[in-house]
Amino acid sequence: MDYAQYTGSTKYKKLVGESLVLNSYGQVHDFFGTDHEYVSNVVGRWNDDVEWYATAAVAAAELYGPHSYMPGLSGNGTWISLVQRTIDEVYDYWNTECGGGIVWSTDSLHPIPYKSGITQLEFISLATRAYLLTKNETLLEISEKLLNWMVDSKVVDLSTGTVNDGVNTENCTVRKDQWSYSYGCLVGGLIHLHRATGNSSYLSYAGNVATTGIAKFAPNGVAEELCEPIFLRHLAYLYPVTPDKALKSRISSVIRSSAEAALVTCDESWNCAGDWVGPSSQWYPAFRATHLVASALVALKVITG
């Protein structure tokens, strides 16, 4: 969807739309399908998984109009109705353990006592973007409530720009693993909250998170961690709106260098590698990694116009 938005091309519109219809079970219009237990326990689709799908759906709602219909679902399924359904289903997993937050696992047979940071961060971004399309105040309220819980629980430190992995609900301790996609999603969520509220603090915090993320995941100027496309995409979103000229320059440099490094890993059939910093002897070009390079190139398109 970013490709369509920033290039003006509708080349992949039908393919992406049909894929999202397929993954939301056609006329069922639900990423959890008709059998939530089966999809959770057998397919292994948890809250963070359905939110990734819904992120593409909300991007389509922004691009084509929230009340436009998904391919083949005229009269039965709009982009925004699928997004809202996903938000409602995921938010059903919010509880008061450790003060709040959404449970990561939807597997009732083998529950995991964990509230992953990425589940919360995707939700904040998703619900805030949906608010911007619908003006449903409840969506904005729960987005801000969830962000406040992440700060209070020490998963996120907005002053230092640190993003930890999540909370173990057995003892309410924070797991301190860090991933570039969490940093990227928080940057995006803060940008959307700034758009929704006009509160400049959100944009300032996004700058803190981006600065810390660049230092951690692109210390030599090229994104290193395997979730790098999500990180780069959200840095690209920040680029046109940050008032910080030094940060804007760093973002431009990292995206340009990462895109260049990514592109040289591709073979003549456009199978590319996911490791952009290791020696060429460690490259293993494969189709599944090509989308990583494509995302980096789209991020480059965002900042260069």
N, C-alpha and C positions, 0 to 999 in steps of 0.2 A: 504494500500500500504506500509506503514511503517512496518507492520507485515511481509509482504513478503520480503521486503528489508533486514530487520535486523535478520530474522530467516532463510531465505533461503527457506521457505515453499511457495508453490504455491497453497496451499489448498483452499484459498478463492479467487484466481485470477479470476476464471470464474464468481463467484457470484458478486464480486465487479464490474468487467467489464460490466456484463449484467445490473447491477443497473445503472451504468453511461450511458449506451446506452439508457435505458428506460427513464432516467431523461433528456436526450438530445434529446428526441423524435425520436429515431431510425434513420432512413435514413435522417431525417431533420438535424440531427447533430448540434443542437443548443439548449442550455439550456433555451432560451426564446421561442423556438418552432416557428411555422409559424405565430402565432398571438401574437405578443409582448404585445399588449394592454391587451388581455385576461390573459396572464400569469402574467403580472404585477398587474392588477387590481383585478382579481378573485382568481388566485392561490396565489397571494401575494408574488411573487418572485421578490425581488429587487436586486440592484447591489451587496450588500454584500452576498446575498443568492447564486447567480450564481457563485460568486467567490469561495465560499466554495466547490461547485461541481468541479469547474475548478482546485482547489488546488489538489484534488484527481486525476484529469486527468493529471496534469503536473507531479505529482509523478509517475504515470504510464508511462508517456513519458520518465522519467529519468530511470525507472526500466527496461522497455521493449524495449526502443529505441523510439525516437521521431516520427519516420516514420512508426512504427509498427501500424497495424490496430486494431481498437476496435472490440470486439467480434461481428461477424455477419456483419461487415461493410467492408469487404475486397474490396478494389478498390473504396470505397466511403467515408471513414472517418478514419483518423489517430488520434492518441492522440494529437499530436501537432497542427493539424489543428483546433481541437475543442478548445484547449487552446487559440490559436491566435484569433479565432472568438470571444470568450468570452472577451478577452482583448480589441478588437476593439469595441465591443458593449458597454462595460462598459465605455471605454474612451470617447465615444460619449457624455457622460453626464458630461464631464469636461467643466467648463466655468470660466469666469473671475470674477464672484461674489466673493467678499472678497479676491481677489487676485489670485484665482485659486481653484483647488480641484475638486473632482468628487461628484456630487449630490448623495445623499443616495437613495431616492425614485425614482422608475421608474413609479409610478402611476400618469399618466397625468390627471386623473379625480380628484384626491385629492392630489395635490402636497404638499410636506412638505419642507419648507425652511431650509434644514439642510444638512450639509456635515459631515457625521459620520466619525470618525477617523478610525473605523474598515474597512470601504470601501476603504479608502486610503491605509491602511496598508496591507490588503490582496492584493491589486493591486500591490504595490511595490514588495512584495514577488513573486507574480505570474509572473509579467512581467520580473523581474530579472532572475528568474529560466528559463523562456522561452528564454531570451537572452543567457543564458549559453548553451542552447541546439541549438540555431539557429544562434547566433552571429549577430542578427539583432540589429544594433547599436541604432535604434530608441527606442527599448524597454528599453535599459539601460538609455537613455537620459530622457525618460518620467518618469522612476522610480526615478531617482535622482531629477528631477524637482518637483515631487510630495512630496518627502521627504523634500526638501528645503521649499516648501510651508507650510508643517506641522510645521516646525521649525519657520518660519517667522510669522505664524498665532498664535503661542503659543499653539498649540494643543500638541506639543511634545517639551520637553526640553532634549536634548541629554546629557547635562552636568550633570544634576541632575537625569536623567533617568526617568523623569515623563511623563506619557502618559494620556492625557485627552480624553474626549469622542468625541468632535467634535465642529463644528462651526455653530451657528445660522446665516443663510445668510440674515435675516431681518436686523440685526444690527451688524453682524460680531463679536459677542461676543462668547467666548469659554465656552462651557458647561464642567464643571470640574468633572463630574462623572468619576470613574475609574474602569476598568474591567481587570481581569487577562488575558483574551484572547487578549486584545489589547497589553498588555505588551509582551505576548508571540509572537504575530505576528510581532511586531517591532523587537524583538530579532532575529527572523528568517529572516526578510527582511534585517537587517543589516549584518547578516552572509552571505547571498547571495550576497549582494553588495560588501562585502569584497572579496568574491571569484571572482566576476566579474571584480573588479578594482584593487585588490591588495592593496588597501588603508587601512592601519592598523588602521586608526581612526575609521572606521566602526566597527571593532572588539572591540575596546576600548569602543565605545558608547554602543555596545551590552552588554558589561559587566556592564555598569552603569545601563541600563534598567533592567537587570536581578537582580542586587543587590537590586535596589529599589523595584522591583516586589516581590522578596522573602520576604523582610521586611514587605511589605504591605499585601501580600496574603498568606504567610506561616509564621506568626510571631512566632508560637510555633513549627515550624519544619514540619508541615503537611499542604498541600495546602487546603485552606478553602473555596474558592469561587466556585460556581457551574460550572464555565467554566474552572476548574482546568486542565482537560486533555490537552487542547491546550497550556496552560502555561507550563505544565510539558514537553510536547513534544518538545517545542522549547528550554527549558532549556537543554534537552538531546542533541539537535543539537549543542548547544554551548559548552557542556562539552568537546568534543575531540579537539576543536580548540582554546579555550581560553588559553592564556599563564599565566593567573592569577591562581596560585595554591590555594590560599585561596578561591577564587570563585568556582573553580572546586570542592573543598571539600564541600562547602555549597550546590552546585547543587546536588552532590552525596547524601548528607544527606537528603535533601528535597525529592528527588525522591524516595529513599529507604524507608523513613518513610511514605511518602504518599502512596506508593504502598502497604506497609504492612497494613496501616490503612484502605485502600480501600478494600483490600481482605477480611478482617474479617467481612465486612458488608454483604457478600454474603451468601445466604441460600444454602440448599443442592441441589437446582435446578439451581444454579448459577444466581439467580436473586439478584442483588446487589443494594445498596443504593448510592445516590449521595452525601450525607452528611457524610464526613469521620471524623469529629471532634466532633459531638454531641454525647450525650448518646445513648446507644443502644435502649432505649425506643422511640427514635425519628427516628429510621431507618425505612424506608419504601421500602424494596427490591422490585424492579420491573425490568422487562426486559429492559425497555428503559434506565435505568441507568447502565446497565451492560457494555455498550460500554465505559462508563467513566472509569470503573475499567480496562477494557481491554487496554485502551490507557495508563493508568498509568503503567501497566505491560510491555507494549511495550517500554515505556520510560526507564523503569528499564533495559530492555534487551539492549537498545542502549548503556547505560553507563557501563554495565557489560560484554558485548560481548557474 
